[in-house]
Amino acid sequence: MADPFAVTNQAPPLQGVNFFTRDQALGDALRPFAALDDDAGLTAIGDLAGTQEALSHALPANQNPPVLRTHDRYGNRIDEVEFHPSWHWLMEKAVGFGLQAAPWTSDRPSPHLTRAAGFYLWSQVESGHGCPISMTYAAVPALRASEELAAEWIPSLAATSYDARRLRAGDKAGALAGMGMTEKQGGSDVRANLTTATPSGSDGEYLLNGHKWFCSAPQVDVFLVLAQAPDGLTCFVVPRVLADGNRNAFALQRLKEKLGNRSNASSEVEFHGTIGYRLGDEGAGVRTIIDMVAATRLDCVLGSAALQRRALVEALWHTRHRSAFGELLADKPAMQNVLADLALESEAATALGMRLAAAVDASIGGDEQAAAFRRIALPLAKFWVCKRTPFMVAEALECLGGNGFVEESGLPLLFRESPLNSIWEGSGNVNALDVLRALRRPESLEAWLLEVGAARGADDRLDAAVNDVLETLADVSEAEAGARRLAARMAVCLQASLLVRHSTPEVADAFVASRLAGDWAGVFGTLPRTTPFTPILARAL
C-alpha cells in the first residue's frame, strides 16, 4: 500500500532552464532585425534568470517591502528608503547587464533591441525592480535637451555599476533616475499641475515648491520633474544631492500601499525650496519629457510580455509534471487547448514588443518610417498587450489549480503585477486616445498600413481585418467612443502580421483563426478543434 505521507505527483522546481535559448518565440521575434541567436549577453541573462538563485530573490523582495526612514536618531531629516537585500541583488544584476541606460552609449549593432530582449528576460525573475531600471533608461533621451545636463548625468546613468550610496553623481560608480509628473488634483492631466518653479537668479536654476502624488523609486539619484515656471509647465532636473555635497530638499511623506509591485517604493513627495535645473524651454515641459514617457511605455509592453511568458512557462512546467485521472495534465485535450491559447497570446506580445524595440534603433538612426511606426504602434501595443496580461496570467494560474493560488508558487506575485503596466504611463483610455491623435498624422496610418501590408496576400482573414479597420476609420463621427475597439483591432492586426511573417504556420494560422476570424469566444482554451496543438506546445517550451 502506498505511503500516505509520501510527496508524489508534484512538479519539481523550475530551474536549470535558460530563459533565452529555450524561448523560440523570442528568437524568431529578434531574427528579422538582428543576429542575436548566439549573443553572449542575452545567453548569460537567460541562464541566470532560470536558476533557483535568481528565482529565490523574487518573493523575499516583495514579502519584505521597502521601509521609509524620514529622520535619523537625532531628528535630522534624511528621507531614505531601506530595501531588503534581495532587492539590491536584483538591482545589481540588472544594472550589471546594462539594462538601465547602457544602450544609449553603446556602439554595438541594435543596442536597444538587444536591451529590450534582456529587459524582457530579466523581468521574468521579478518586475518591481524594473521600475528604476526603466526610468533610468527612459531619462536619457529627455536629458539630451540640454548638452550641459546630458554631459553631467548620462555617463553615470549608463554605467554598469550599481551604487546605492547617497552621493553626488560624480562621486558614484553609477547613478539611477526617476520621474515626478502626477499630482493629487491632476493625475494624467499634468497640465493641471500646481507645483511652482521660481528662478533663483542663477542661470537655469529654479526653486520648486509643491508636491508629487506618485514618485516611484524615490531612492534614486536624480528626477525629471514637471512644474509651473513663469512661462508655463516646464521640465526640471532635480538631483537628490547638490554639487556642494548637501542633500536637496526632497521630503518623502509616505510610501504607497499598493496592490502589487511591492518590492518597489512608490512615494508621495513634497518640494520646499527644492533646487531644480531647467531642462528645455519654459512652457515646453510636456514636449521635453515626452521621449521619457515613450521609452517607459515601451518597457510597459516588454514587462507585460515578460509576465505573460513567465506565467506560460509556469503553466507548461506544472502540467507537464502533474497527472490527473491517469494522464499528465498537458496531455489532456482541454488543457492542451488552454495552453496553446496562452502560448499564442504570449508569442504575439513578444513579437510586437521586439518589433517596437527594433523601431527604436531604426528611428535613432534617422529612419522616418520607423519613427512614424513607433508613434502609432507604441500606444497600440501599450493598450492591448498590457490590458491582455491580467486575463492571461489568471488563466495560467488556474492551470496550477490550488497550487497556483499559494504564494510559494510565485503565481500570485505575477497576478498582482499584471494590471500595473496598463495603468502606469497612461491607462487604457489615454493610450486609445493617443492612437486617435497619432492617426491625425497621415504618416502614422501609412506606417501601420505598410507594416500590416507586409503580410498582405498571405492570409485572407488578416486582409479582411485590415479592410475592416479602414472602413472604421472612414466614419470618425464617434471616434472617441470607439477608440478602444479600434485600438484593439489595429493592435491584433499588427500581431497577426508579425506572426504570419516570422512565426510558424501553425502559430500564425491559429492566432488569425481565433483573434481575427470571429471563431474565438474570448475565453482562453476556446481555439478551434482543428488547431494543431502539439507543434504549438512543443514550440512554447
C-alpha positions as CSV (number, residue, x, y, z in Angstrom):
1,M,0.0,0.0,0.0
2,A,1.3,3.5,-0.9
3,D,2.7,5.6,1.8
4,P,0.0,8.2,2.5
5,F,2.7,10.8,3.6
6,A,4.9,10.4,0.6
7,V,5.2,13.5,-1.6
8,T,4.3,12.5,-5.2
9,N,2.7,13.9,-8.3
10,Q,4.2,17.4,-7.7
11,A,6.1,19.4,-10.3
12,P,9.8,19.8,-9.4
13,P,11.3,23.3,-9.0
14,L,11.6,25.2,-12.3
15,Q,15.4,25.6,-12.5
16,G,18.2,24.9,-14.9
17,V,16.3,26.3,-17.9
18,N,17.9,29.0,-20.0
19,F,15.1,31.6,-20.5
20,F,16.8,32.9,-23.7
21,T,17.9,29.8,-25.6
22,R,14.7,27.9,-24.8
23,D,12.4,30.8,-25.9
24,Q,11.9,30.0,-29.6
25,A,9.2,32.8,-29.9
26,L,11.7,35.4,-28.7
27,G,14.4,34.1,-31.1
28,D,12.0,34.3,-34.1
29,A,10.9,37.8,-33.0
30,L,14.6,39.0,-32.9
31,R,15.9,37.3,-36.0
32,P,14.4,39.6,-38.7
33,F,16.1,42.6,-37.2
34,A,19.4,41.4,-35.6
35,A,21.7,38.4,-35.4
36,L,21.3,37.6,-31.7
37,D,20.9,33.8,-31.6
38,D,24.3,33.4,-30.0
39,D,24.5,36.7,-28.2
40,A,26.7,36.1,-25.1
41,G,25.0,38.8,-23.0
42,L,21.4,37.5,-23.6
43,T,22.6,33.9,-23.0
44,A,24.1,35.0,-19.7
45,I,20.9,36.8,-18.7
46,G,18.7,33.8,-19.7
47,D,21.0,31.4,-17.9
48,L,20.9,33.3,-14.6
49,A,17.2,34.0,-14.9
50,G,16.5,30.3,-14.9
51,T,18.4,29.5,-11.8
52,Q,16.9,28.8,-8.4
53,E,19.2,31.5,-7.0
54,A,17.5,34.2,-9.1
55,L,14.0,32.9,-8.5
56,S,14.7,32.7,-4.8
57,H,15.1,36.5,-4.6
58,A,11.7,37.4,-6.1
59,L,9.4,36.5,-3.2
60,P,11.6,37.9,-0.4
61,A,12.0,41.3,-2.2
62,N,8.2,41.5,-2.2
63,Q,7.4,39.9,1.1
64,N,9.8,42.4,2.8
65,P,8.7,45.7,1.2
66,P,10.8,48.9,1.4
67,V,10.6,51.0,4.6
68,L,10.7,54.8,4.8
69,R,13.1,56.5,7.2
70,T,12.2,60.2,7.3
71,H,14.6,61.1,10.2
72,D,17.7,59.8,11.8
73,R,18.0,59.1,15.5
74,Y,18.9,62.7,16.2
75,G,15.9,64.2,14.4
76,N,17.7,65.2,11.2
77,R,15.7,64.8,8.1
78,I,17.2,62.1,5.9
79,D,14.3,60.9,3.7
80,E,15.8,57.5,2.9
81,V,14.2,54.2,1.9
82,E,15.6,50.8,3.2
83,F,15.3,47.7,1.0
84,H,15.6,44.0,1.5
85,P,19.0,42.5,0.4
86,S,17.1,40.6,-2.4
87,W,16.2,44.0,-4.0
88,H,19.8,45.1,-4.1
89,W,20.8,41.7,-5.6
90,L,18.2,42.1,-8.4
91,M,19.3,45.7,-9.0
92,E,23.0,44.8,-9.1
93,K,22.4,42.2,-11.7
94,A,20.1,44.3,-13.8
95,V,22.5,47.3,-13.9
96,G,25.4,44.9,-14.4
97,F,23.6,43.6,-17.5
98,G,23.3,47.2,-18.8
99,L,19.5,47.1,-18.8
100,Q,19.2,50.7,-17.5
101,A,20.9,53.1,-19.9
102,A,23.9,51.4,-21.4
103,P,22.3,51.2,-25.0
104,W,22.4,55.0,-25.3
105,T,26.2,55.0,-25.2
106,S,26.8,51.6,-26.9
107,D,28.5,51.2,-30.2
108,R,27.2,47.7,-30.8
109,P,24.6,47.0,-33.5
110,S,20.9,47.1,-32.5
111,P,21.7,48.1,-28.9
112,H,18.0,49.0,-28.0
113,L,16.6,45.7,-29.4
114,T,19.3,43.8,-27.5
115,R,18.5,45.6,-24.3
116,A,14.7,45.1,-24.9
117,A,15.3,41.3,-25.1
118,G,17.4,41.4,-21.9
119,F,14.8,43.5,-20.1
120,Y,12.1,41.0,-21.2
121,L,14.2,38.1,-19.9
122,W,15.3,39.6,-16.6
123,S,11.8,40.9,-15.9
124,Q,10.6,37.3,-15.8
125,V,12.5,37.0,-12.5
126,E,10.9,39.9,-10.7
127,S,9.1,43.0,-12.0
128,G,9.3,45.6,-9.2
129,H,12.9,46.4,-9.6
130,G,12.4,47.1,-13.3
131,C,10.8,50.4,-12.4
132,P,14.1,52.3,-11.6
133,I,15.8,50.4,-14.4
134,S,13.2,51.5,-16.9
135,M,13.0,55.1,-15.7
136,T,16.8,55.4,-15.9
137,Y,16.7,54.1,-19.5
138,A,13.9,56.5,-20.4
139,A,15.6,59.6,-18.9
140,V,18.5,59.7,-21.3
141,P,16.6,60.9,-24.4
142,A,14.9,63.7,-22.4
143,L,18.2,64.8,-20.8
144,R,19.6,65.4,-24.3
145,A,17.5,68.5,-24.4
146,S,20.4,70.1,-22.6
147,E,24.1,69.5,-23.6
148,E,25.3,70.5,-20.1
149,L,22.9,68.4,-18.1
150,A,23.4,65.4,-20.5
151,A,27.1,65.6,-20.1
152,E,26.7,65.7,-16.3
153,W,24.3,62.8,-15.9
154,I,24.3,60.4,-18.9
155,P,27.8,58.8,-18.2
156,S,26.7,57.9,-14.6
157,L,23.3,56.7,-15.7
158,A,24.9,54.5,-18.4
159,A,27.5,53.0,-16.1
160,T,27.0,49.3,-15.4
161,S,27.9,49.5,-11.7
162,Y,25.1,49.6,-9.1
163,D,25.8,52.1,-6.3
164,A,23.1,52.8,-3.7
165,R,25.1,55.3,-1.7
166,R,23.7,58.8,-1.3
167,L,26.5,60.8,-3.0
168,R,26.9,63.3,-5.8
169,A,26.8,61.6,-9.2
170,G,30.4,62.3,-9.9
171,D,31.4,60.5,-6.8
172,K,29.5,57.4,-7.5
173,A,30.2,54.3,-9.6
174,G,26.8,54.6,-11.2
175,A,23.5,56.5,-10.9
176,L,19.8,55.9,-11.4
177,A,17.0,58.2,-12.5
178,G,13.3,58.7,-11.7
179,M,10.3,60.9,-12.7
180,G,7.7,63.0,-11.0
181,M,4.8,64.2,-13.1
182,T,1.4,63.5,-11.5
183,E,-0.2,65.4,-8.6
184,K,-3.3,64.9,-6.4
185,Q,-5.6,67.1,-8.4
186,G,-4.4,66.1,-11.9
187,G,-3.3,62.5,-12.4
188,S,-2.8,62.0,-16.1
189,D,-3.8,65.7,-16.8
190,V,-0.3,67.0,-16.0
191,R,-1.2,70.5,-17.3
192,A,-3.3,70.8,-14.1
193,N,-0.1,70.6,-12.0
194,L,0.2,73.3,-9.3
195,T,3.9,72.8,-8.2
196,T,5.7,76.1,-8.9
197,A,9.2,76.8,-10.1
198,T,10.8,80.2,-9.4
199,P,14.1,81.3,-10.9
200,S,16.7,81.5,-8.2
201,G,18.9,84.1,-10.0
202,S,21.5,81.5,-11.1
203,D,21.4,80.5,-14.7
204,G,19.0,77.7,-15.3
205,E,18.4,77.1,-11.5
206,Y,14.9,77.3,-10.0
207,L,13.3,76.7,-6.6
208,L,10.4,74.2,-6.6
209,N,7.5,74.3,-4.2
210,G,4.7,71.8,-4.3
211,H,4.1,68.1,-4.3
212,K,4.0,64.9,-6.4
213,W,1.3,62.3,-5.7
214,F,3.3,59.5,-7.3
215,C,7.1,59.5,-7.3
216,S,8.3,56.0,-7.9
217,A,11.7,54.8,-6.8
218,P,12.4,57.9,-4.6
219,Q,15.8,56.4,-3.6
220,V,17.4,57.2,-7.0
221,D,19.9,60.0,-7.7
222,V,18.0,62.3,-10.0
223,F,14.5,63.1,-11.1
224,L,12.8,64.7,-14.1
225,V,10.0,66.8,-12.6
226,L,7.3,68.9,-14.1
227,A,6.5,72.3,-12.5
228,Q,4.9,75.6,-13.4
229,A,7.5,78.1,-14.3
230,P,6.7,81.8,-15.2
231,D,6.1,80.9,-18.8
232,G,4.2,77.6,-18.2
233,L,4.7,73.9,-17.5
234,T,8.4,73.1,-17.6
235,C,10.7,70.1,-17.1
236,F,13.4,70.2,-14.4
237,V,16.3,68.0,-13.4
238,V,16.1,67.6,-9.6
239,P,19.2,65.9,-8.0
240,R,19.0,64.3,-4.6
241,V,22.5,65.6,-3.7
242,L,23.7,69.0,-4.8
243,A,27.0,70.0,-6.2
244,D,28.3,71.0,-2.8
245,G,27.5,67.6,-1.4
246,N,24.5,68.7,0.6
247,R,21.1,66.9,0.3
248,N,18.5,68.6,-1.8
249,A,15.1,69.4,-0.1
250,F,13.2,66.2,-1.0
251,A,10.6,65.4,1.7
252,L,9.2,61.9,1.4
253,Q,5.8,62.0,3.0
254,R,4.9,58.3,2.8
255,L,5.2,55.2,0.7
256,K,2.2,53.9,-1.2
257,E,0.5,50.7,-0.1
258,K,-0.1,49.0,-3.5
259,L,-1.9,46.0,-4.9
260,G,1.4,44.7,-6.4
261,N,4.8,45.9,-7.2
262,R,5.5,45.8,-3.5
263,S,9.3,45.4,-3.8
264,N,9.4,48.9,-5.4
265,A,9.0,52.1,-3.4
266,S,6.3,54.4,-4.7
267,S,6.1,57.6,-2.7
268,E,4.4,60.9,-2.1
269,V,6.9,63.8,-2.1
270,E,6.9,67.5,-1.2
271,F,9.2,70.2,-2.5
272,H,10.1,73.1,-0.2
273,G,12.5,75.3,-2.0
274,T,13.9,72.2,-3.8
275,I,16.6,73.1,-6.4
276,G,15.9,72.0,-9.9
277,Y,17.6,72.8,-13.2
278,R,15.6,73.7,-16.3
279,L,15.6,71.1,-19.0
280,G,14.4,72.6,-22.3
281,D,12.4,75.8,-22.7
282,E,9.9,77.2,-20.2
283,G,6.5,76.1,-21.2
284,A,7.8,73.1,-23.1
285,G,7.6,70.6,-20.3
286,V,5.4,68.0,-21.9
287,R,7.3,68.2,-25.2
288,T,10.6,67.8,-23.3
289,I,9.6,64.8,-21.2
290,I,7.5,63.0,-23.9
291,D,10.5,61.0,-25.0
292,M,10.9,59.7,-21.5
293,V,7.2,58.7,-21.4
294,A,7.6,56.9,-24.8
295,A,10.5,54.9,-23.5
296,T,8.8,53.9,-20.3
297,R,5.7,52.9,-22.3
298,L,7.9,50.5,-24.4
299,D,9.1,48.9,-21.1
300,C,5.5,48.6,-20.0
301,V,4.9,46.5,-23.2
302,L,8.1,44.5,-22.6
303,G,7.3,44.0,-18.9
304,S,3.8,42.7,-19.7
305,A,5.2,40.4,-22.3
306,A,7.6,39.1,-19.7
307,L,4.8,38.5,-17.2
308,Q,2.9,36.6,-19.9
309,R,5.9,34.5,-20.8
310,R,6.7,33.6,-17.2
311,A,3.1,32.7,-16.5
312,L,3.0,30.5,-19.6
313,V,6.3,28.7,-18.6
314,E,4.9,28.0,-15.1
315,A,1.7,26.6,-16.5
316,L,3.6,24.4,-19.1
317,W,6.1,23.2,-16.5
318,H,3.4,22.3,-14.0
319,T,1.1,20.5,-16.4
320,R,4.0,18.5,-17.9
321,H,4.7,17.1,-14.4
322,R,1.3,16.8,-12.8
323,S,-1.0,13.9,-13.5
324,A,-4.8,13.7,-13.1
325,F,-7.2,10.9,-14.0
326,G,-4.4,8.7,-15.3
327,E,-2.7,11.1,-17.6
328,L,-0.4,14.1,-17.5
329,L,-2.4,17.3,-17.5
330,A,-0.5,18.5,-20.5
331,D,-1.8,15.5,-22.5
332,K,-5.5,16.3,-21.8
333,P,-7.2,17.8,-24.9
334,A,-9.0,20.5,-22.8
335,M,-5.7,21.5,-21.2
336,Q,-3.9,21.5,-24.5
337,N,-6.4,24.0,-25.8
338,V,-5.8,26.3,-22.9
339,L,-2.0,26.0,-23.0
340,A,-1.9,26.5,-26.8
341,D,-4.1,29.6,-26.5
342,L,-1.8,31.0,-23.8
343,A,1.2,30.3,-26.0
344,L,-0.3,32.3,-28.8
345,E,-1.0,35.3,-26.6
346,S,2.5,35.2,-25.2
347,E,4.2,34.9,-28.6
348,A,2.1,37.7,-30.1
349,A,3.0,40.0,-27.2
350,T,6.7,39.2,-27.5
351,A,6.7,39.7,-31.3
352,L,5.1,43.1,-31.0
353,G,7.4,44.2,-28.2
354,M,10.5,43.3,-30.1
355,R,9.3,44.9,-33.3
356,L,8.8,48.2,-31.4
357,A,12.3,47.9,-29.9
358,A,13.7,47.4,-33.4
359,A,11.9,50.6,-34.5
360,V,13.7,52.5,-31.7
361,D,17.1,51.5,-33.2
362,A,16.0,52.5,-36.7
363,S,14.4,55.8,-35.7
364,I,17.5,56.8,-33.8
365,G,19.4,56.1,-37.0
366,G,17.2,58.6,-38.8
367,D,14.6,56.3,-40.3
368,E,11.5,58.5,-40.6
369,Q,9.3,55.5,-41.5
370,A,10.4,53.7,-38.3
371,A,9.7,56.9,-36.2
372,A,6.2,57.1,-37.7
373,F,5.6,53.4,-37.0
374,R,6.7,53.8,-33.4
375,R,4.4,56.8,-33.0
376,I,1.3,54.7,-33.8
377,A,2.4,51.2,-32.7
378,L,3.5,52.2,-29.2
379,P,0.1,53.3,-27.9
380,L,-1.5,50.4,-29.7
381,A,0.8,47.9,-28.0
382,K,0.7,49.6,-24.6
383,F,-3.1,49.5,-24.8
384,W,-3.5,45.9,-26.0
385,V,-0.6,43.9,-24.6
386,C,-0.8,45.4,-21.1
387,K,-4.6,45.0,-21.0
388,R,-4.5,41.4,-22.0
389,T,-1.9,40.4,-19.4
390,P,-4.2,40.1,-16.3
391,F,-6.5,37.7,-18.1
392,M,-3.6,35.7,-19.4
393,V,-1.8,35.4,-16.0
394,A,-5.1,34.5,-14.3
395,E,-5.7,31.6,-16.7
396,A,-2.1,30.4,-16.3
397,L,-2.6,30.5,-12.5
398,E,-5.7,28.3,-12.9
399,C,-3.7,25.7,-14.8
400,L,-1.9,25.1,-11.5
401,G,-5.1,24.9,-9.6
402,G,-4.8,25.4,-5.8
403,N,-1.1,25.1,-6.1
404,G,-1.1,28.3,-8.1
405,F,-3.1,30.2,-5.5
406,V,-0.3,29.7,-2.9
407,E,2.3,32.4,-2.5
408,E,5.2,30.0,-2.8
409,S,4.3,29.1,-6.4
410,G,5.1,32.7,-7.5
411,L,1.8,33.0,-9.5
412,P,0.1,35.3,-7.0
413,L,3.1,37.6,-7.3
414,L,2.7,37.6,-11.1
415,F,-1.0,38.2,-10.9
416,R,-0.7,41.2,-8.6
417,E,1.8,42.7,-11.0
418,S,-0.3,42.0,-14.1
419,P,-2.6,45.1,-14.0
420,L,0.3,47.5,-13.3
421,N,1.6,48.3,-16.8
422,S,-1.9,49.0,-18.1
423,I,-2.1,51.8,-15.5
424,W,1.3,53.4,-15.4
425,E,2.4,55.9,-18.1
426,G,-1.2,56.3,-19.3
427,S,-4.1,54.0,-18.7
428,G,-6.2,52.3,-21.4
429,N,-8.3,55.3,-22.4
430,V,-5.2,57.5,-22.5
431,N,-3.5,55.2,-24.9
432,A,-6.5,54.6,-27.0
433,L,-7.0,58.3,-27.4
434,D,-3.3,58.6,-28.2
435,V,-3.9,56.3,-31.1
436,L,-6.6,58.7,-32.4
437,R,-4.1,61.6,-32.1
438,A,-1.5,59.6,-34.0
439,L,-4.0,58.9,-36.8
440,R,-4.4,62.6,-37.4
441,R,-0.9,62.4,-38.9
442,P,-1.2,60.7,-42.4
443,E,2.3,59.2,-41.9
444,S,1.1,57.3,-38.9
445,L,-1.6,55.4,-40.7
446,E,0.7,54.9,-43.6
447,A,3.3,53.3,-41.3
448,W,0.6,51.0,-39.8
449,L,-0.6,50.0,-43.3
450,L,3.0,49.3,-44.5
451,E,3.6,47.1,-41.5
452,V,0.4,45.0,-41.7
453,G,0.7,45.2,-45.5
454,A,4.0,43.3,-45.5
455,A,1.9,40.2,-44.9
456,R,-0.8,41.1,-47.5
457,G,-2.0,38.1,-49.5
458,A,-0.6,35.6,-47.0
459,D,-3.9,35.2,-45.2
460,D,-7.3,36.3,-46.4
461,R,-8.6,36.7,-42.9
462,L,-5.9,39.1,-42.0
463,D,-6.6,41.1,-45.2
464,A,-10.3,41.3,-44.3
465,A,-9.5,42.5,-40.8
466,V,-7.3,45.3,-42.2
467,N,-10.1,46.3,-44.5
468,D,-12.4,46.4,-41.5
469,V,-10.1,48.8,-39.8
470,L,-10.0,51.1,-42.9
471,E,-13.8,51.1,-43.1
472,T,-14.0,52.0,-39.4
473,L,-11.6,54.9,-40.0
474,A,-13.8,56.2,-42.8
475,D,-16.5,57.0,-40.2
476,V,-14.9,59.0,-37.4
477,S,-18.2,60.7,-36.2
478,E,-17.9,58.9,-32.9
479,A,-14.2,58.2,-32.9
480,E,-13.6,58.7,-29.1
481,A,-16.4,56.3,-28.1
482,G,-15.0,53.7,-30.4
483,A,-11.3,54.3,-29.6
484,R,-10.8,51.1,-27.6
485,R,-12.3,48.8,-30.2
486,L,-10.2,50.5,-33.0
487,A,-7.0,50.3,-30.9
488,A,-7.6,46.6,-30.1
489,R,-8.3,45.7,-33.7
490,M,-5.3,47.6,-35.0
491,A,-3.0,46.0,-32.4
492,V,-4.2,42.5,-33.2
493,C,-3.7,43.1,-36.9
494,L,-0.1,44.1,-36.1
495,Q,0.5,41.0,-34.1
496,A,-1.0,38.8,-36.8
497,S,1.1,40.3,-39.5
498,L,4.3,39.7,-37.4
499,L,3.3,36.1,-36.7
500,V,2.4,35.4,-40.3
501,R,5.8,36.6,-41.4
502,H,8.1,35.4,-38.7
503,S,6.5,32.5,-36.8
504,T,5.5,29.0,-37.8
505,P,2.5,28.4,-40.0
506,E,0.7,26.6,-37.1
507,V,1.1,29.5,-34.7
508,A,0.1,32.1,-37.3
509,D,-2.9,30.2,-38.5
510,A,-4.2,29.5,-35.0
511,F,-3.8,33.2,-34.0
512,V,-5.5,34.6,-37.0
513,A,-8.3,32.0,-36.8
514,S,-9.0,32.8,-33.2
515,R,-8.3,36.5,-32.9
516,L,-9.4,37.8,-36.3
517,A,-11.8,35.3,-37.9
518,G,-14.5,35.5,-35.4
519,D,-14.2,31.9,-34.1
520,W,-12.9,32.8,-30.7
521,A,-15.1,33.1,-27.6
522,G,-12.7,35.5,-25.9
523,V,-12.0,32.9,-23.2
524,F,-8.7,31.1,-23.3
525,G,-9.0,27.5,-24.3
526,T,-11.6,28.0,-27.0
527,L,-9.4,27.6,-30.0
528,P,-10.9,25.7,-33.0
529,R,-10.9,21.9,-32.6
530,T,-8.8,21.6,-35.7
531,T,-5.9,23.6,-34.1
532,P,-2.6,21.6,-34.2
533,F,-1.9,21.8,-30.5
534,T,1.2,19.5,-30.5
535,P,3.6,21.7,-32.6
536,I,2.4,24.9,-30.9
537,L,3.0,23.5,-27.4
538,A,6.4,21.9,-28.4
539,R,7.5,25.3,-29.6
540,A,6.3,27.1,-26.4
541,L,8.8,25.2,-24.2
